[in-house]
Each structure stands twice: as structure tokens, then as C-alpha cells.
Amino acid sequence: MGKSKGSRIIITLECKCRNLQNIEQTKRKNGISRYTTSKNKRNTPNRIEIKKFCSYCNCHRLFKEIK
């Protein structure tokens, strides 16, 4: 039998570049860029922020955990 993952949960990271006005020139496609990953609830109880590549604005941006 496989082990349970314990306190690890799957989270969704979303780019907050949609509110910026200057990305209309470099826009690649419509929509919101999202990533899924997992985190340990015991080690990081707060929402995490990771810098990743956003395909919407075609550059590296800060991704924040959504509910």
C-alpha cells in the first residue's frame, strides 16, 4: 500500500499581472496564467509567493497562492 502524503496539500498559484496596464503591448494570449504545486501545511501555514514565468505577459512575475 502507498503512503499517504500527510500534511501536504495541492495549491494553485495565480499571476497578478492582469491589473497592470503596460502589458497590453507584450500580451501573448488571453486568460490568466496558473500553476499547481504542493506545499507542507505545517511548515508554511501562510500563503506562499513564488516568482515564475507568466505566459500571459511573457515574463517572470510574482505568483500568489489562491484559495
N, C-alpha and C positions, 0 to 999 in steps of 0.2 A: 504494500500500500504506500501511496505517496504521502509525504509530509504536508501538513497544512502550512500556509505561509505566515501564520501567526498574526502579528500586528501590522503586516504590510498591506497597504490599500492601493487601489488604482486611482490615479488622479488625472485630471485634464488640465493642460496648460494652454492659455489663450493669449494671443498677441493683443496689445492695447494700442496698435498703430491706427486703428480706424478713426480715432478722434483727431489725428494730425491732418493739417491742411496741405502740407507741402508734398505729400506722397502721390498726388494725382499725376504728376509728371512721370514717375517711375513705376506706376501701377502695372503689374504683370497680369493679374486675373482678379475677378470679383470674388468676394467672400472673406471669411475670417480664417486665419491660419491657426491650427490647433495641433497639439501633440498630446499623446497619452504616455504616462510613465507610472511608476510605483514609488511609494515612499514609506518609511517606517513611521508609524503614528507616535511611537514612544520617543524616538529621537528628535523628530521635527513636528511638534504639535501645531505650530503656526503654518500659515500658507507660505509656500516657497515661491521664489522668483528666480528664473534661470534665463540666461541670455542664449537665444537660439536663432536660427535662420527663419525669417518670415518670407514665405513665397508671395504674400500679398504686396509688400512694399519692397521686396527684392533686396533685403539687407538684414543684418543681425539686429534684433530688438530684444527687449526685456519681455519675457513671457511670465504671466502670473497664474497661479492656481485658481481655478473657478470652482464653484460648488458642485 
